[in-house]
Amino acid sequence: MSNNKPVNLINKNPTVSGIILAVILIGIGAALILTGFSLKHENAYMREFGVETVGIVVDYDIYVIESEDEEDGAITVDETRYYAILEYQAEGKTYAWKSTNYAKDKMPYEIGGTVPLIYAPDDIENVFLPDEFTNSSVLFCFIFGGLLSVFGVFVFAFMVIKGGKRI
């Protein structure tokens, strides 16, 4: 007669669970820090080697965020986002590009207006607005990644020092 006990996949040892959590936190933190270095490198590359050109605003992609009132079913516009669609010249050809940044509730540029652009010399369709070279994304990656990593190290140290003893 065989003893068919169900396999318990939940680890009841708090030390092992804590160490697994610590490793996950440190891994996510390290990934964010590496992403920050990658963004910083890309920004520096585009500032040094990017080709400056001028884009013409030809249209807007408009995205409306709405909500519905639960009581009467009325639709309310919460936010309107305007993504500029620009055309620019590079190496004798015309390219179209949709900005990844959006403006809320009003169009930031007139249709037909000009906007400075920078494109990568090795990839003409890799385009940025000069004001997209902000360090906020880089700082977010470094700060949040660092905090997660440090917290993970503290969790790891606590679990190792605690040694699985119940408090």
DSSP file (Angstrom, degrees, kcal/mol; ACC not computed):
  #  RESIDUE AA STRUCTURE BP1 BP2  ACC     N-H-->O    O-->H-N    N-H-->O    O-->H-N    TCO  KAPPA ALPHA  PHI   PSI    X-CA   Y-CA   Z-CA
    1    1 A M              0   0    0      0, 0.0     2,-0.3     0, 0.0     0, 0.0   0.000 360.0 360.0 360.0 127.3    0.0    0.0    0.0
    2    2 A S        -     0   0    0      2,-0.0     2,-0.9     1,-0.0     0, 0.0  -0.646 360.0-130.4 -93.3 148.3    1.5    3.3   -1.0
    3    3 A N        -     0   0    0     -2,-0.3     2,-1.2     2,-0.0    -1,-0.0  -0.833  23.3-171.6 -97.5 101.4    1.3    6.5    1.0
    4    4 A N        +     0   0    0     -2,-0.9    -2,-0.0     3,-0.0    -1,-0.0  -0.661  12.5 171.6 -98.0  79.7    0.1    9.2   -1.3
    5    5 A K        -     0   0    0     -2,-1.2     2,-0.1     1,-0.1    -2,-0.0  -0.672  39.1-106.7 -85.5 142.3    0.4   12.4    0.7
    6    6 A P        -     0   0    0      0, 0.0     2,-0.4     0, 0.0    -1,-0.1  -0.401  35.2-113.2 -66.3 145.5   -0.2   15.6   -1.2
    7    7 A V        -     0   0    0     -2,-0.1     2,-0.8     1,-0.0    -3,-0.0  -0.673  22.5-139.5 -81.6 128.8    3.0   17.6   -1.8
    8    8 A N        +     0   0    0     -2,-0.4    -1,-0.0     1,-0.1    -3,-0.0  -0.808  21.2 179.9 -91.5 111.3    3.1   20.9    0.1
    9    9 A L        +     0   0    0     -2,-0.8     2,-0.6     2,-0.1    -1,-0.1   0.527  55.0  94.0 -89.7  -6.1    4.5   23.5   -2.2
   10   10 A I  S    S-     0   0    0      2,-0.0     2,-0.6     1,-0.0    -2,-0.0  -0.778  75.5-134.3 -90.6 124.1    4.3   26.3    0.3
   11   11 A N        -     0   0    0     -2,-0.6    -2,-0.1     1,-0.1     6,-0.1  -0.667  18.3-171.9 -80.3 120.4    7.5   26.8    2.3
   12   12 A K        +     0   0    0     -2,-0.6    -1,-0.1     4,-0.0     3,-0.1   0.446  57.2 100.5 -93.1  -0.1    6.7   27.1    5.9
   13   13 A N     >  -     0   0    0      1,-0.2     4,-2.1     2,-0.0     5,-0.2  -0.774  60.3-158.4 -86.3 113.0   10.3   28.0    6.9
   14   14 A P  H  > S+     0   0    0      0, 0.0     4,-2.5     0, 0.0     5,-0.2   0.798  88.6  58.8 -64.9 -27.2   10.3   31.8    7.3
   15   15 A T  H  > S+     0   0    0      2,-0.2     4,-2.4     1,-0.2     5,-0.2   0.949 108.6  43.1 -66.2 -47.4   14.1   32.0    6.8
   16   16 A V  H  > S+     0   0    0      2,-0.2     4,-2.5     1,-0.2    -1,-0.2   0.921 115.6  49.3 -64.4 -43.7   14.0   30.4    3.4
   17   17 A S  H  X S+     0   0    0     -4,-2.1     4,-2.4     1,-0.2    -1,-0.2   0.908 112.1  49.1 -61.6 -42.1   10.9   32.5    2.4
   18   18 A G  H  X S+     0   0    0     -4,-2.5     4,-2.6     2,-0.2    -2,-0.2   0.894 111.0  49.1 -64.8 -40.7   12.7   35.7    3.6
   19   19 A I  H  X S+     0   0    0     -4,-2.4     4,-2.5     2,-0.2    -2,-0.2   0.896 110.6  50.7 -67.1 -39.3   15.9   34.9    1.7
   20   20 A I  H  X S+     0   0    0     -4,-2.5     4,-2.2     2,-0.2    -2,-0.2   0.929 111.7  48.1 -62.3 -44.6   13.8   34.2   -1.4
   21   21 A L  H  X S+     0   0    0     -4,-2.4     4,-2.6     1,-0.2    -2,-0.2   0.917 111.2  50.9 -60.5 -43.8   12.1   37.6   -1.0
   22   22 A A  H  X S+     0   0    0     -4,-2.6     4,-2.8     1,-0.2     5,-0.2   0.915 109.7  49.4 -60.9 -44.1   15.5   39.3   -0.4
   23   23 A V  H  X S+     0   0    0     -4,-2.5     4,-2.5     2,-0.2    -1,-0.2   0.899 111.6  49.4 -63.6 -40.1   16.9   37.7   -3.6
   24   24 A I  H  X S+     0   0    0     -4,-2.2     4,-2.6     2,-0.2     5,-0.2   0.933 112.6  47.3 -64.1 -45.4   13.9   38.9   -5.6
   25   25 A L  H  X S+     0   0    0     -4,-2.6     4,-2.6     1,-0.2    -2,-0.2   0.923 113.7  47.1 -62.1 -45.2   14.1   42.4   -4.2
   26   26 A I  H  X S+     0   0    0     -4,-2.8     4,-2.7     2,-0.2    -1,-0.2   0.902 112.4  51.1 -64.0 -40.0   17.8   42.6   -4.9
   27   27 A G  H  X S+     0   0    0     -4,-2.5     4,-2.3    -5,-0.2    -2,-0.2   0.924 112.2  44.8 -63.7 -45.2   17.3   41.2   -8.4
   28   28 A I  H  X S+     0   0    0     -4,-2.6     4,-2.3     2,-0.2    -2,-0.2   0.916 114.2  50.4 -64.9 -42.0   14.6   43.8   -9.2
   29   29 A G  H  X S+     0   0    0     -4,-2.6     4,-2.3    -5,-0.2    -2,-0.2   0.920 110.9  48.3 -61.0 -44.2   16.7   46.6   -7.7
   30   30 A A  H  X S+     0   0    0     -4,-2.7     4,-2.6     1,-0.2    -1,-0.2   0.890 109.9  52.7 -64.2 -39.0   19.8   45.5   -9.8
   31   31 A A  H  X S+     0   0    0     -4,-2.3     4,-2.2     2,-0.2    -1,-0.2   0.909 110.1  48.3 -63.5 -41.1   17.7   45.4  -12.9
   32   32 A L  H  X S+     0   0    0     -4,-2.3     4,-2.3     2,-0.2    -2,-0.2   0.906 110.9  50.5 -65.2 -40.8   16.4   48.9  -12.3
   33   33 A I  H  X S+     0   0    0     -4,-2.3     4,-2.1     2,-0.2    -2,-0.2   0.921 110.9  48.7 -63.4 -43.3   19.9   50.1  -11.7
   34   34 A L  H  X S+     0   0    0     -4,-2.6     4,-2.3     1,-0.2    -1,-0.2   0.887 109.8  52.5 -63.0 -38.3   21.2   48.5  -14.9
   35   35 A T  H  X S+     0   0    0     -4,-2.2     4,-2.7     2,-0.2    -2,-0.2   0.903 107.3  52.9 -62.7 -40.7   18.2   50.1  -16.8
   36   36 A G  H  X S+     0   0    0     -4,-2.3     4,-2.5     2,-0.2    -2,-0.2   0.912 109.0  48.5 -60.6 -43.5   19.3   53.5  -15.3
   37   37 A F  H  X S+     0   0    0     -4,-2.1     4,-2.5     2,-0.2    -1,-0.2   0.899 111.4  50.9 -63.3 -39.8   22.8   53.0  -16.6
   38   38 A S  H  X S+     0   0    0     -4,-2.3     4,-2.6     2,-0.2    -2,-0.2   0.930 111.8  46.3 -63.1 -45.9   21.4   52.0  -20.0
   39   39 A L  H  X S+     0   0    0     -4,-2.7     4,-2.7     2,-0.2    -2,-0.2   0.903 112.2  51.2 -62.8 -41.4   19.2   55.1  -20.2
   40   40 A K  H  X S+     0   0    0     -4,-2.5     4,-2.3    -5,-0.2    -2,-0.2   0.916 111.3  47.8 -62.3 -43.0   22.1   57.3  -19.1
   41   41 A H  H  X S+     0   0    0     -4,-2.5     4,-2.6     2,-0.2    -2,-0.2   0.917 112.2  49.1 -63.5 -43.8   24.3   55.9  -21.8
   42   42 A E  H  X S+     0   0    0     -4,-2.6     4,-2.6     2,-0.2    -2,-0.2   0.910 111.3  49.5 -64.0 -42.0   21.6   56.4  -24.4
   43   43 A N  H  X S+     0   0    0     -4,-2.7     4,-2.2     2,-0.2    -1,-0.2   0.925 112.6  47.1 -61.2 -44.9   21.0   60.0  -23.4
   44   44 A A  H  X S+     0   0    0     -4,-2.3     4,-2.0     2,-0.2     5,-0.2   0.901 112.2  50.8 -64.3 -40.4   24.8   60.7  -23.5
   45   45 A Y  H  X>S+     0   0    0     -4,-2.6     4,-3.3     1,-0.2     5,-0.5   0.932 111.7  46.6 -62.0 -46.4   25.1   59.0  -26.9
   46   46 A M  H  X5S+     0   0    0     -4,-2.6     4,-1.4     1,-0.2    -1,-0.2   0.866 111.8  51.0 -67.6 -35.2   22.2   61.0  -28.4
   47   47 A R  H  <5S+     0   0    0     -4,-2.2    -1,-0.2    -5,-0.2    -2,-0.2   0.882 119.8  35.6 -67.4 -36.6   23.5   64.3  -27.0
   48   48 A E  H  <5S+     0   0    0     -4,-2.0    -2,-0.2    -5,-0.2    -3,-0.2   0.904 135.7  17.3 -84.4 -42.7   27.0   63.7  -28.4
   49   49 A F  H  <5S+     0   0    0     -4,-3.3    -3,-0.2    -5,-0.2    -2,-0.2   0.531  90.4 118.6-111.8  -8.4   26.3   62.0  -31.7
   50   50 A G     << -     0   0    0     -4,-1.4     2,-0.5    -5,-0.5    70,-0.2  -0.251  62.1-125.0 -62.9 147.8   22.6   62.7  -32.4
   51   51 A V  E     -A  119   0A   0     68,-3.1    68,-2.3    73,-0.0     2,-0.3  -0.834  21.2-137.2 -97.5 125.1   21.7   64.6  -35.5
   52   52 A E  E     +A  118   0A   0     -2,-0.5     2,-0.3    66,-0.2    66,-0.2  -0.615  35.6 151.4 -83.7 139.4   19.7   67.7  -35.0
   53   53 A T  E     -A  117   0A   0     64,-2.5    64,-2.8    -2,-0.3     2,-0.4  -0.866  40.8-106.0-149.2-177.5   16.8   68.5  -37.4
   54   54 A V  E     -A  116   0A   0     -2,-0.3    35,-0.5    62,-0.2     2,-0.3  -0.977  25.0-156.5-123.0 131.7   13.5   70.2  -37.4
   55   55 A G  E     -AB 115  88A   0     60,-3.6    60,-2.7    -2,-0.4     2,-0.5  -0.781   9.2-140.6-103.5 151.1   10.1   68.5  -37.4
   56   56 A I  E     -AB 114  87A   0     31,-2.8    31,-2.2    -2,-0.3     2,-0.6  -0.948  20.7-124.2-111.1 128.4    6.8   70.0  -38.6
   57   57 A V  E     + B   0  86A   0     56,-2.7    55,-3.1    -2,-0.5    29,-0.2  -0.599  37.6 166.9 -72.8 116.6    3.7   69.2  -36.6
   58   58 A V  E     -     0   0A   0     27,-2.7     2,-0.3    -2,-0.6    -1,-0.2   0.656  59.2 -22.6-105.4 -21.2    1.3   67.7  -39.1
   59   59 A D  E     - B   0  85A   0     26,-1.4    26,-2.7     2,-0.0     2,-0.4  -0.968  56.9-115.3-170.2 178.2   -1.4   66.2  -36.8
   60   60 A Y  E     - B   0  84A   0     -2,-0.3     2,-0.7    24,-0.2    24,-0.2  -0.994  12.2-141.4-131.6 141.2   -2.2   65.0  -33.3
   61   61 A D  E     - B   0  83A   0     22,-2.9    22,-2.5    -2,-0.4     2,-0.5  -0.923  29.2-156.3 -96.0 116.1   -3.2   61.6  -32.1
   62   62 A I  E     - B   0  82A   0     -2,-0.7     2,-0.5    20,-0.2    20,-0.2  -0.838  12.7-172.3-104.5 127.7   -5.8   62.4  -29.4
   63   63 A Y  E     - B   0  81A   0     18,-2.6    18,-3.1    -2,-0.5     2,-0.5  -0.975   7.4-159.8-121.0 120.1   -6.5   59.9  -26.6
   64   64 A V  E     - B   0  80A   0     -2,-0.5     2,-0.6    16,-0.2    16,-0.2  -0.871   4.3-154.5-106.2 128.7   -9.5   60.6  -24.3
   65   65 A I  E     + B   0  79A   0     14,-3.3    13,-2.6    -2,-0.5    14,-1.7  -0.903  23.2 178.8-102.5 121.0   -9.7   59.0  -20.9
   66   66 A E  E     - B   0  77A   0     -2,-0.6     2,-0.3    11,-0.3    11,-0.2  -0.803  16.0-160.4-120.6 159.3  -13.3   58.8  -19.8
   67   67 A S  E     - B   0  76A   0      9,-2.5     9,-3.1    -2,-0.3     2,-0.5  -0.972  14.9-133.3-135.9 155.5  -15.1   57.4  -16.7
   68   68 A E  E     - B   0  75A   0     -2,-0.3     2,-0.3     7,-0.2     7,-0.2  -0.919  20.8-123.1-112.5 130.7  -18.7   56.4  -16.2
   69   69 A D     >  -     0   0    0      5,-2.9     4,-1.7    -2,-0.5     5,-0.0  -0.541  16.2-145.7 -69.2 129.1  -20.7   57.5  -13.2
   70   70 A E  T  4 S+     0   0    0     -2,-0.3    -1,-0.2     2,-0.2    -2,-0.0   0.811  92.5  48.4 -68.4 -29.8  -21.9   54.4  -11.4
   71   71 A E  T  4 S+     0   0    0      1,-0.1    -1,-0.2     3,-0.1    -2,-0.0   0.965 130.5  10.5 -77.8 -53.7  -25.2   56.0  -10.3
   72   72 A D  T  4 S-     0   0    0      2,-0.1    -2,-0.2     0, 0.0    -1,-0.1   0.481  92.5-122.1-109.9  -2.1  -26.5   57.7  -13.5
   73   73 A G     <  +     0   0    0     -4,-1.7     2,-0.1     1,-0.2    -3,-0.1   0.587  53.5 159.2  76.5   8.8  -24.2   56.2  -16.1
   74   74 A A        -     0   0    0     -6,-0.1    -5,-2.9     1,-0.1     2,-0.5  -0.430  38.4-129.8 -69.2 138.5  -23.0   59.7  -17.3
   75   75 A I  E     -B   68   0A   0     -7,-0.2     2,-0.4    -2,-0.1    -7,-0.2  -0.768  24.2-168.6 -90.8 130.4  -19.7   59.7  -19.1
   76   76 A T  E     -B   67   0A   0     -9,-3.1    -9,-2.5    -2,-0.5     2,-0.7  -0.969  21.5-130.3-120.7 134.3  -17.2   62.2  -17.9
   77   77 A V  E     +B   66   0A   0     -2,-0.4   -11,-0.3   -11,-0.2     3,-0.1  -0.753  26.5 178.0 -82.5 115.3  -13.9   63.1  -19.7
   78   78 A D  E     -     0   0A   0    -13,-2.6     2,-0.3    -2,-0.7   -12,-0.2   0.850  63.4  -7.1 -85.5 -38.2  -11.2   62.8  -17.1
   79   79 A E  E     -B   65   0A   0    -14,-1.7   -14,-3.3     2,-0.0     2,-0.5  -0.984  52.2-150.3-159.8 144.8   -8.2   63.7  -19.3
   80   80 A T  E     -B   64   0A   0     -2,-0.3    25,-3.0   -16,-0.2     2,-0.4  -0.989  17.1-160.2-119.4 128.6   -7.4   64.4  -22.9
   81   81 A R  E     -BC  63 104A   0    -18,-3.1   -18,-2.6    -2,-0.5     2,-0.6  -0.920   1.3-158.1-112.7 132.9   -3.9   63.5  -24.1
   82   82 A Y  E     -BC  62 103A   0     21,-2.5    21,-2.0    -2,-0.4     2,-0.6  -0.942   4.4-169.3-113.8 116.6   -2.4   65.0  -27.3
   83   83 A Y  E     -B   61   0A   0    -22,-2.5   -22,-2.9    -2,-0.6     2,-0.2  -0.924  23.2-131.3-103.9 118.9    0.5   63.1  -29.0
   84   84 A A  E     -B   60   0A   0     -2,-0.6    15,-2.9    17,-0.5     2,-0.6  -0.470  11.8-153.1 -72.1 136.9    2.2   65.2  -31.7
   85   85 A I  E     -BD  59  98A   0    -26,-2.7   -27,-2.7    13,-0.2   -26,-1.4  -0.962  22.8-175.2-108.8 121.2    2.7   63.6  -35.1
   86   86 A L  E     -BD  57  97A   0     11,-3.4    11,-2.9    -2,-0.6     2,-0.4  -0.832  21.0-148.8-119.5 152.7    5.7   65.2  -36.8
   87   87 A E  E     +BD  56  96A   0    -31,-2.2   -31,-2.8    -2,-0.3     2,-0.3  -0.953  23.0 174.8-114.8 142.0    7.4   65.0  -40.2
   88   88 A Y  E     -BD  55  95A   0      7,-2.4     7,-3.0    -2,-0.4     2,-0.4  -0.968  27.0-121.2-143.8 159.0   11.1   65.5  -40.6
   89   89 A Q  E     + D   0  94A   0    -35,-0.5     2,-0.3    -2,-0.3     5,-0.2  -0.837  31.6 165.8-102.7 137.0   13.7   65.3  -43.3
   90   90 A A  E >   - D   0  93A   0      3,-2.4     3,-1.8    -2,-0.4    -2,-0.0  -0.925  69.3 -12.6-152.0 126.7   16.7   63.1  -43.0
   91   91 A E  T 3  S-     0   0    0     -2,-0.3     3,-0.1     1,-0.3    33,-0.0   0.852 128.0 -52.8  51.4  41.0   19.1   62.0  -45.8
   92   92 A G  T 3  S+     0   0    0      1,-0.2     2,-0.3     0, 0.0    -1,-0.3   0.489 117.8 102.1  80.3   4.0   16.8   63.3  -48.5
   93   93 A K  E <   -D   90   0A   0     -3,-1.8    -3,-2.4     2,-0.0     2,-0.5  -0.843  67.6-125.6-118.6 156.8   13.7   61.4  -47.3
   94   94 A T  E     -D   89   0A   0     -2,-0.3     2,-0.3    -5,-0.2    -5,-0.2  -0.881  28.0-172.6-102.3 131.0   10.6   62.5  -45.3
   95   95 A Y  E     -D   88   0A   0     -7,-3.0    -7,-2.4    -2,-0.5     2,-0.4  -0.899  14.3-143.1-121.1 149.8    9.8   60.5  -42.1
   96   96 A A  E     -D   87   0A   0     -2,-0.3     2,-0.3    -9,-0.2    -9,-0.2  -0.901  20.4-178.7-110.9 144.7    6.8   60.6  -39.8
   97   97 A W  E     -D   86   0A   0    -11,-2.9   -11,-3.4    -2,-0.4     2,-0.5  -0.997  20.1-146.3-146.0 136.0    7.1   60.2  -36.1
   98   98 A K  E     -D   85   0A   0     -2,-0.3   -13,-0.2   -13,-0.2   -14,-0.1  -0.910  30.3-121.1-103.0 124.0    4.6   60.2  -33.2
   99   99 A S        -     0   0    0    -15,-2.9    29,-0.1    -2,-0.5    -1,-0.0  -0.299   6.9-148.4 -62.2 143.7    5.9   61.6  -30.0
  100  100 A T  S    S+     0   0    0    -17,-0.1     2,-0.3     2,-0.1    -1,-0.1   0.642  81.1  78.2 -86.4 -17.0    6.0   59.4  -27.0
  101  101 A N        -     0   0    0    -17,-0.1   -17,-0.5     0, 0.0     2,-0.3  -0.651  69.6-159.7 -87.0 149.3    5.4   62.4  -24.7
  102  102 A Y        -     0   0    0     -2,-0.3     2,-0.4   -19,-0.1   -19,-0.2  -0.917  12.4-135.6-128.5 157.3    1.9   63.8  -24.5
  103  103 A A  E     -C   82   0A   0    -21,-2.0   -21,-2.5    -2,-0.3     2,-0.5  -0.885  25.3-125.7-107.9 143.8    0.4   67.1  -23.4
  104  104 A K  E    S-C   81   0A   0     -2,-0.4   -23,-0.2   -23,-0.2   -25,-0.0  -0.765  75.5 -18.6 -94.4 131.7   -2.7   67.1  -21.2
  105  105 A D  S    S+     0   0    0    -25,-3.0     2,-0.3    -2,-0.5    -1,-0.2   0.366 124.3  52.2  64.3  -1.7   -5.8   69.0  -22.2
  106  106 A K  S    S-     0   0    0    -26,-0.2   -24,-0.2   -24,-0.1     3,-0.0  -0.970  85.3-106.6-158.3 151.0   -4.2   71.3  -24.8
  107  107 A M        -     0   0    0     -2,-0.3   -24,-0.0     1,-0.1    -3,-0.0  -0.641  24.3-154.6 -77.3 126.4   -2.1   71.0  -27.9
  108  108 A P  S    S+     0   0    0      0, 0.0     2,-0.3     0, 0.0    -1,-0.1   0.760  75.5  36.9 -75.5 -23.3    1.4   72.2  -27.1
  109  109 A Y  S    S-     0   0    0      4,-0.1     2,-0.2    -3,-0.0     6,-0.1  -0.936  84.5-113.2-129.0 150.2    2.3   73.1  -30.7
  110  110 A E    >   -     0   0    0     -2,-0.3     3,-2.3     4,-0.1   -53,-0.3  -0.552  42.3-101.3 -74.9 144.6    0.4   74.6  -33.5
  111  111 A I  T 3  S+     0   0    0      1,-0.3   -53,-0.2    -2,-0.2     3,-0.1  -0.547 116.2  27.3 -66.0 130.4   -0.2   72.4  -36.5
  112  112 A G  T 3  S+     0   0    0    -55,-3.1    -1,-0.3     1,-0.4   -54,-0.1   0.221  97.6 125.6  95.7 -12.0    2.3   73.5  -39.1
  113  113 A G    <   -     0   0    0     -3,-2.3   -56,-2.7   -56,-0.1    -1,-0.4  -0.312  60.1-115.8 -75.2 162.7    4.6   74.7  -36.3
  114  114 A T  E     -A   56   0A   0    -58,-0.2   -58,-0.2    -3,-0.1    -4,-0.1  -0.765  25.5-172.1-105.0 148.7    8.2   73.5  -36.1
  115  115 A V  E     -A   55   0A   0    -60,-2.7   -60,-3.6    -2,-0.3     2,-0.2  -1.000  27.8-116.2-137.4 132.1    9.8   71.5  -33.3
  116  116 A P  E     -A   54   0A   0      0, 0.0     2,-0.3     0, 0.0   -62,-0.2  -0.484  38.5-176.3 -69.0 139.6   13.5   70.7  -32.8
  117  117 A L  E     -A   53   0A   0    -64,-2.8   -64,-2.5    12,-0.2     2,-0.4  -0.909  18.7-153.3-131.6 159.1   14.3   66.9  -33.0
  118  118 A I  E     -AE  52 128A   0     10,-2.5    10,-2.7    -2,-0.3     2,-0.3  -0.999  14.5-172.0-131.4 132.1   17.3   64.7  -32.6
  119  119 A Y  E     -AE  51 127A   0    -68,-2.3   -68,-3.1    -2,-0.4     8,-0.2  -0.916  31.4-102.7-124.0 155.4   17.7   61.4  -34.4
  120  120 A A  E >   - E   0 123A   0      6,-2.0     3,-1.0     3,-0.7     6,-0.3  -0.532  24.4-137.5 -73.2 133.7   20.3   58.7  -34.0
  121  121 A P  T 3  S+     0   0    0      0, 0.0     3,-0.2     0, 0.0    -1,-0.1   0.798 104.9  44.8 -64.0 -27.4   22.8   58.7  -36.8
  122  122 A D  T 3  S+     0   0    0      1,-0.3     2,-0.2     4,-0.1    -2,-0.0   0.501 123.6  34.7 -93.9  -5.0   22.7   54.9  -37.1
  123  123 A D  E X   -E  120   0A   0     -3,-1.0     3,-2.3     3,-0.2    -3,-0.7  -0.708  65.1-171.4-150.1  91.5   18.9   54.7  -36.9
  124  124 A I  E 3  S+     0   0A   0      1,-0.3    -1,-0.1    -3,-0.2   -29,-0.1   0.761  86.9  56.7 -59.9 -27.5   17.1   57.6  -38.6
  125  125 A E  E 3  S+     0   0A   0      1,-0.1     2,-1.1    -6,-0.1    -1,-0.3   0.438  81.2  93.9 -87.9   2.3   13.8   56.5  -37.2
  126  126 A N  E <   +     0   0A   0     -3,-2.3    -6,-2.0    -6,-0.3     2,-0.3  -0.786  64.1 171.2 -92.1  92.4   15.0   56.6  -33.6
  127  127 A V  E     -E  119   0A   0     -2,-1.1     2,-0.3    -8,-0.2    -8,-0.2  -0.792  17.8-178.0-114.9 146.2   13.9   60.2  -32.8
  128  128 A F  E     -E  118   0A   0    -10,-2.7   -10,-2.5    -2,-0.3   -29,-0.0  -0.982  28.7-124.3-136.8 149.1   13.7   62.2  -29.6
  129  129 A L    >   -     0   0    0     -2,-0.3     3,-2.5   -12,-0.2     4,-0.3  -0.767  33.3-122.6 -81.5 140.1   12.6   65.7  -28.7
  130  130 A P  G >  S+     0   0    0      0, 0.0     3,-1.4     0, 0.0    -1,-0.1   0.838 112.3  58.9 -56.4 -31.7   15.5   67.5  -27.0
  131  131 A D  G 3  S+     0   0    0      1,-0.3     3,-0.0     2,-0.0     0, 0.0   0.542  89.5  73.4 -76.9  -2.7   13.4   68.0  -23.9
  132  132 A E  G <  S+     0   0    0     -3,-2.5     2,-2.2     1,-0.2    -1,-0.3   0.585  71.6  90.9 -80.5  -9.7   13.0   64.2  -23.6
  133  133 A F    <   +     0   0    0     -3,-1.4     2,-0.3    -4,-0.3    -1,-0.2  -0.399  60.9 145.4 -82.0  63.7   16.6   64.0  -22.4
  134  134 A T        -     0   0    0     -2,-2.2     4,-0.4     1,-0.1     3,-0.4  -0.739  53.0-141.6-101.7 150.3   15.6   64.4  -18.8
  135  135 A N  S  > S+     0   0    0     -2,-0.3     4,-3.3     1,-0.2     5,-0.2   0.393  80.8  95.6 -89.9   4.1   17.3   62.7  -16.0
  136  136 A S  H  > S+     0   0    0      1,-0.2     4,-2.6     2,-0.2    -1,-0.2   0.906  86.3  46.3 -64.2 -40.1   14.1   62.0  -14.2
  137  137 A S  H  > S+     0   0    0     -3,-0.4     4,-2.3     2,-0.2    -1,-0.2   0.914 114.7  47.7 -65.8 -41.5   13.8   58.4  -15.6
  138  138 A V  H  > S+     0   0    0     -4,-0.4     4,-2.5     2,-0.2    -2,-0.2   0.937 113.3  47.5 -64.4 -46.5   17.5   57.8  -14.8
  139  139 A L  H  X S+     0   0    0     -4,-3.3     4,-3.1     1,-0.2     5,-0.3   0.904 110.0  53.1 -62.0 -41.3   17.1   59.1  -11.3
  140  140 A F  H  X>S+     0   0    0     -4,-2.6     4,-2.6    -5,-0.2     5,-0.5   0.940 110.7  47.3 -58.1 -47.2   14.0   57.1  -10.8
  141  141 A C  H  X5S+     0   0    0     -4,-2.3     4,-1.9     1,-0.2     5,-0.3   0.926 116.1  43.7 -61.6 -45.4   15.8   53.9  -11.8
  142  142 A F  H  X5S+     0   0    0     -4,-2.5     4,-2.2     3,-0.2    -2,-0.2   0.940 119.2  41.1 -66.9 -46.7   18.8   54.6   -9.6
  143  143 A I  H  X5S+     0   0    0     -4,-3.1     4,-2.6     2,-0.2     5,-0.2   0.963 121.1  39.7 -68.8 -52.1   16.9   55.7   -6.5
  144  144 A F  H  X5S+     0   0    0     -4,-2.6     4,-2.5    -5,-0.3     5,-0.2   0.908 118.2  48.9 -66.6 -40.9   14.1   53.1   -6.6
  145  145 A G  H  X<S+     0   0    0     -4,-1.9     4,-2.3    -5,-0.5    -1,-0.2   0.902 112.8  48.5 -63.4 -40.8   16.5   50.3   -7.7
  146  146 A G  H  X S+     0   0    0     -4,-2.2     4,-2.8    -5,-0.3     5,-0.2   0.912 111.4  49.4 -64.9 -43.1   18.9   51.3   -4.9
  147  147 A L  H  X S+     0   0    0     -4,-2.6     4,-2.7     2,-0.2     5,-0.2   0.927 112.1  47.8 -62.9 -44.8   16.2   51.4   -2.3
  148  148 A L  H  X S+     0   0    0     -4,-2.5     4,-2.5     2,-0.2    -1,-0.2   0.921 113.6  48.1 -61.6 -43.0   14.9   48.0   -3.4
  149  149 A S  H  X S+     0   0    0     -4,-2.3     4,-2.3     2,-0.2    -2,-0.2   0.927 113.2  46.5 -64.1 -45.1   18.4   46.5   -3.3
  150  150 A V  H  X S+     0   0    0     -4,-2.8     4,-2.4     2,-0.2    -2,-0.2   0.923 113.2  49.3 -64.1 -43.6   19.2   48.0    0.1
  151  151 A F  H  X S+     0   0    0     -4,-2.7     4,-2.6    -5,-0.2    -1,-0.2   0.909 110.5  51.8 -61.0 -41.2   15.9   46.8    1.5
  152  152 A G  H  X S+     0   0    0     -4,-2.5     4,-2.6    -5,-0.2    -1,-0.2   0.887 108.5  50.6 -61.8 -39.6   16.6   43.3    0.1
  153  153 A V  H  X S+     0   0    0     -4,-2.3     4,-3.0     2,-0.2    -2,-0.2   0.912 110.8  49.2 -64.7 -42.3   20.0   43.3    1.7
  154  154 A F  H  X S+     0   0    0     -4,-2.4     4,-2.8     2,-0.2    -2,-0.2   0.918 111.8  48.3 -63.4 -42.6   18.4   44.2    5.1
  155  155 A V  H  X S+     0   0    0     -4,-2.6     4,-2.4     2,-0.2    -2,-0.2   0.929 113.4  48.4 -61.7 -44.3   15.8   41.5    4.7
  156  156 A F  H  X S+     0   0    0     -4,-2.6     4,-2.4     2,-0.2    -2,-0.2   0.940 113.2  46.6 -60.6 -48.4   18.6   39.0    3.8
  157  157 A A  H  X S+     0   0    0     -4,-3.0     4,-2.9     1,-0.2     5,-0.3   0.911 112.4  50.5 -62.5 -42.0   20.7   40.0    6.8
  158  158 A F  H  X S+     0   0    0     -4,-2.8     4,-2.9     1,-0.2     5,-0.2   0.917 111.6  48.0 -61.7 -43.1   17.7   39.9    9.1
  159  159 A M  H  X>S+     0   0    0     -4,-2.4     4,-1.8     2,-0.2     5,-0.5   0.884 114.2  45.9 -67.2 -38.2   16.8   36.4    7.9
  160  160 A V  H  <5S+     0   0    0     -4,-2.4    -2,-0.2     2,-0.2    -1,-0.2   0.928 117.1  43.5 -70.4 -44.0   20.4   35.1    8.2
  161  161 A I  H  <5S+     0   0    0     -4,-2.9    -2,-0.2     1,-0.2    -3,-0.2   0.923 113.9  51.0 -66.0 -42.9   20.9   36.6   11.7
  162  162 A K  H ><5S-     0   0    0     -4,-2.9     3,-1.5    -5,-0.3    -1,-0.2   0.869  91.1-159.1 -63.3 -36.2   17.5   35.5   12.8
  163  163 A G  T 3<5 -     0   0    0     -4,-1.8    -3,-0.1     1,-0.3     3,-0.1   0.762  62.6 -59.8  64.1  27.4   18.3   32.0   11.6
  164  164 A G  T 3 <S+     0   0    0     -5,-0.5    -1,-0.3     1,-0.3     2,-0.2   0.518  93.8 146.7  82.9   3.9   14.7   30.9   11.4
  165  165 A K    <   -     0   0    0     -3,-1.5    -1,-0.3     1,-0.1     2,-0.2  -0.540  51.2-117.8 -75.4 138.3   13.9   31.5   15.0
  166  166 A R              0   0    0     -2,-0.2    -1,-0.1     1,-0.1     0, 0.0  -0.518 360.0 360.0 -73.9 140.0   10.4   32.6   15.7
  167  167 A I              0   0    0     -2,-0.2    -1,-0.1     0, 0.0    -2,-0.0   0.431 360.0 360.0 -94.2 360.0   10.0   36.0   17.3
